[in-house]
Amino acid sequence: MPDLEVRTPPTQAAGAPDLMAKVLAQARSGPAQPSAPQVLAPRPPPQPKAETLPELEARKPPGPQAKAAAPPPLKGPAPVKPPAYVAAAAAAAGKAAAIKAAAAAKPAPAAPVAATPPAATAVQAPAQVTASSLIDAAAPWLPDEEDRKIAFLQVFRYWHAQVRPEYAHKAKPAFLFLVTALPVMVKARDTLEAQNLWEPPGEHSRQLRDQHSSWKKYCEFLPRATQALQELDDYRHLSLLTALDDLNGRITKAEKKFREGLPQTGRR
């Protein structure tokens, strides 16, 4: 084939040493010097593995809240104590407390003193209650007129000075007002009943009652006596409408007892 061109490999350039010649020359010159050993850097220690939250919780020592509470022992219903036992226990506890309190309040033993005859023993009088300490000038049952109010309070001071000391705290101005007001109310009611005007049967009788002086007097004292009665603990449970006679009798007897004391019964 005339068109084909035959090419030969290029020859090595002149002056360039042959690779094989270099190897042979090195082999003839002697063994090659060993290269310096390569020093490896020390391997870092392994890093600790990051623990997850569940692992940390598992390794945490159990706290007081993690201790499992022991289930309470099963108990049946307590036996019901009889009422007599409960009352006796309460009485015993009260007696023990009283004995303990008496022992704590017991004064230290004093030096013995000479005994005195009973007649020479002094009796401590109760604290004296004065009339001024019992007066309330703003009481709603007092009269509105200033001169009548002053006159009543003066009478009360004079009357309270005659009351025995043991009843002075009960002899209040409201009590003295009822002493004077209740008899007037009883008399007014009796007068109206005698004329059949206390509970009038018709309109004409009702008009006669409203114009009667006894009815006006009764209506004047009724609201004031009701207010004064509320200041007396011993009589406030009685009604002026249904127990007027009973209340009047009790107040009258009490006023006499306040001044004269209880009647003394003679010995046989």
LINKA-V468944 format. One record per pair of residues at least 6 apart in sequence whose ideal C-beta (glycine too) atoms are under 8 Angstrom apart, sorted by sequence separation. I is the first residue (numbers start at 1). J is the second residue. If there is no record, write none. Layout:
BEGIN
((I/J) (I/J))
END
This chain:
BEGIN
((12/18) (26/32) (143/149) (192/198) (200/206) (209/215) (229/235) (230/236) (142/149) (229/236) (240/247) (51/59) (160/168) (163/171) (197/205) (200/208) (238/246) (143/152) (189/198) (196/205) (200/209) (229/238) (238/247) (142/152) (160/171) (197/208) (198/209) (229/240) (137/149) (159/171) (197/209) (235/247) (238/250) (226/240) (197/212) (225/240) (235/250) (137/153) (160/176) (235/251) (156/173) (159/176) (192/209) (195/212) (135/153) (197/215) (222/240) (229/247) (153/173) (156/176) (192/212) (234/254) (135/156) (152/173) (155/176) (191/212) (192/214) (191/214) (192/215) (131/156) (132/157) (152/177) (189/214) (131/157) (134/160) (188/214) (192/218) (187/214) (188/215) (131/160) (188/217) (189/218) (131/161) (188/218) (142/173) (185/217) (141/174) (184/217) (185/218) (139/173) (184/218) (134/169) (139/174) (129/165) (141/177) (185/221) (128/165) (134/171) (136/173) (184/221) (185/222) (134/172) (135/173) (126/165) (129/168) (134/173) (125/165) (126/166) (128/168) (129/169) (181/221) (185/225) (181/224) (182/225) (181/225) (177/224) (178/225) (181/228) (177/225) (178/228) (177/228) (178/229) (174/228) (178/232) (174/229) (185/240) (189/244) (174/231) (175/232) (178/235) (174/232) (186/244) (172/231) (185/244) (186/245) (172/232) (182/244) (186/248) (185/248) (170/234) (182/247) (183/248) (182/248) (178/247) (182/251) (179/251) (178/251) (179/252) (175/251) (179/255) (175/254) (176/255) (175/255) (141/224) (140/224) (141/225) (170/254) (141/227) (140/227) (141/228) (171/258) (139/227) (170/258) (139/228) (167/257) (167/258) (139/231) (164/258) (163/258) (164/259) (163/259) (164/260) (162/259) (164/261))
END
